[in-house]
């Protein structure tokens, strides 16, 4: 299963619900950034897609239906404005549909093609860090935890 329904706190004053779908992406992945830049051009400042860089130090799982860094780094995730969590190829398909380019991924709606596409995407997702010359997911998670712990410790010292 690639989708999950959850509730979004629509009373959050920082939330901008003009977007139809959030795309959680790895801003340190050169191929991911290339795809996001392409999608940004297609969005053409319409705000249909809200891009969330999970590699930023201020990435907040709480603002993204509790999708933590490790989970988001493992597979592509998107969140619809009504709280549906979408993963894998379906995330790409839905983003492209929202931008009026659904024909690109339309064939993946066929069950056998969709299963094959998800299988191939899974292989890509498992290898993308190595293929782009980056550390393993485990290493990135440890580095992130260390950074978060250091930042929290520094804040505690400043508060005292």
C-alpha positions as CSV (number, residue, x, y, z in Angstrom):
1,X,0.0,0.0,0.0
2,X,1.3,3.4,-0.9
3,X,-1.2,5.8,0.7
4,X,-2.2,6.7,4.2
5,X,-4.8,9.2,5.4
6,X,-4.0,11.4,8.4
7,X,-5.2,14.6,9.7
8,X,-3.5,18.0,9.1
9,X,-3.8,20.7,11.6
10,X,-5.5,23.3,9.4
11,X,-5.6,25.9,12.2
12,X,-1.8,26.3,12.1
13,X,-1.3,30.0,11.1
14,X,2.0,29.1,9.3
15,X,0.2,26.6,7.0
16,X,-0.4,27.7,3.4
17,X,-3.2,25.5,2.0
18,X,-3.3,26.9,-1.5
19,X,-1.0,24.0,-2.4
20,X,-2.5,20.7,-3.5
21,X,0.4,18.5,-2.7
22,X,3.6,18.7,-0.7
23,X,6.6,16.9,-2.1
24,X,9.3,15.9,0.5
25,X,12.6,15.7,-1.3
26,X,16.3,15.4,-0.5
27,X,17.9,18.8,-1.2
28,X,21.4,17.3,-1.0
29,X,20.7,14.8,-3.8
30,X,21.8,16.3,-7.1
31,X,19.3,14.2,-9.1
32,X,16.4,15.1,-6.7
33,X,17.3,18.8,-7.0
34,X,17.3,18.5,-10.8
35,X,13.8,17.0,-10.7
36,X,12.5,19.6,-8.2
37,X,13.9,22.4,-10.4
38,X,12.0,20.9,-13.4
39,X,8.8,20.7,-11.3
40,X,9.3,24.3,-10.0
41,X,9.4,25.5,-13.6
42,X,6.2,23.5,-14.4
43,X,4.5,24.9,-11.3
44,X,5.3,28.4,-12.6
45,X,4.7,30.1,-9.3
46,X,1.1,28.8,-9.1
47,X,1.8,27.2,-5.7
48,X,0.3,23.9,-6.6
49,X,3.2,22.0,-5.2
50,X,4.8,22.8,-1.9
51,X,8.4,21.6,-1.9
52,X,9.8,20.5,1.4
53,X,13.6,19.9,1.7
54,X,14.0,17.2,4.2
55,X,17.8,17.7,4.3
56,X,17.4,21.2,5.8
57,X,18.4,21.3,9.5
58,X,15.0,22.9,10.2
59,X,13.0,20.1,8.6
60,X,10.0,19.4,10.9
61,X,8.3,16.0,10.9
62,X,5.5,17.5,13.0
63,X,4.7,19.8,10.1
64,X,4.7,16.9,7.7
65,X,2.4,14.3,9.4
66,X,5.2,12.9,11.5
67,X,7.2,11.7,8.5
68,X,10.6,11.6,10.1
69,X,13.9,12.2,8.4
70,X,14.9,8.5,8.1
71,X,11.5,7.5,6.6
72,X,11.5,10.5,4.2
73,X,15.1,9.7,3.1
74,X,14.3,6.0,2.4
75,X,11.5,6.7,-0.2
76,X,9.9,9.7,-1.8
77,X,6.8,11.0,0.0
78,X,4.1,13.4,-0.8
79,X,1.2,14.7,1.3
80,X,-2.0,16.0,-0.2
81,X,-3.7,19.0,1.3
82,X,-6.4,16.7,2.7
83,X,-3.9,14.6,4.6
84,X,-3.2,11.7,2.4
85,X,0.4,10.4,2.6
86,X,1.6,9.1,-0.8
87,X,4.8,7.1,-1.4
88,X,7.0,5.7,-4.2
89,X,5.9,6.1,-7.8
90,X,2.4,7.2,-6.9
91,X,4.0,10.3,-5.3
92,X,5.5,11.2,-8.6
93,X,2.3,10.3,-10.5
94,X,0.2,12.6,-8.3
95,X,2.6,15.5,-8.5
96,X,2.7,15.3,-12.2
97,X,-1.1,15.0,-12.4
98,X,-1.5,18.2,-10.3
99,X,0.8,20.0,-12.7
100,X,-1.1,18.8,-15.8
101,X,1.5,16.3,-16.9
102,X,-0.2,13.2,-15.7
103,X,0.3,11.5,-19.0
104,X,3.9,11.0,-18.1
105,X,3.1,8.5,-15.3
106,X,-0.4,7.5,-16.5
107,X,0.8,4.0,-17.5
108,X,1.8,3.3,-13.9
109,X,-1.9,3.2,-13.0
110,X,-2.0,-0.2,-14.7
111,X,-1.5,-2.7,-11.8
112,X,1.3,-4.8,-13.4
113,X,3.1,-1.7,-14.7
114,X,2.7,0.1,-11.4
115,X,4.1,-2.9,-9.5
116,X,7.1,-3.0,-11.9
117,X,7.6,0.7,-11.6
118,X,7.6,0.5,-7.8
119,X,10.0,-2.4,-7.9
120,X,12.4,-0.4,-10.1
121,X,12.0,2.7,-8.0
122,X,12.7,0.7,-4.9
123,X,16.1,-0.4,-6.4
124,X,16.8,3.2,-7.3
125,X,15.9,4.5,-3.8
126,X,18.1,1.9,-2.2
127,X,21.1,2.9,-4.4
128,X,20.6,6.6,-5.0
129,X,22.9,7.7,-2.2
130,X,25.8,5.5,-3.4
131,X,25.1,6.4,-7.0
132,X,25.4,10.1,-6.2
133,X,28.5,9.7,-4.1
134,X,26.9,10.3,-0.7
135,X,27.2,8.4,2.6
136,X,24.9,5.6,3.5
137,X,21.4,6.3,4.9
138,X,22.6,5.0,8.3
139,X,25.5,7.4,8.3
140,X,23.3,10.4,7.3
141,X,20.8,9.5,10.0
142,X,23.6,9.3,12.6
143,X,25.0,12.7,11.4
144,X,21.6,14.2,11.6
145,X,20.9,12.9,15.1
146,X,24.3,14.2,16.2
147,X,23.6,17.7,14.7
148,X,20.1,17.8,16.3
149,X,21.5,16.8,19.7
150,X,24.3,19.4,19.5
151,X,21.8,22.1,18.5
152,X,19.5,21.1,21.4
153,X,22.4,21.1,23.9
154,X,23.5,24.6,22.6
155,X,19.9,25.9,23.1
156,X,19.7,24.5,26.6
157,X,23.0,26.3,27.5
158,X,21.8,29.6,26.1
159,X,18.5,29.3,28.0
160,X,20.3,28.8,31.3
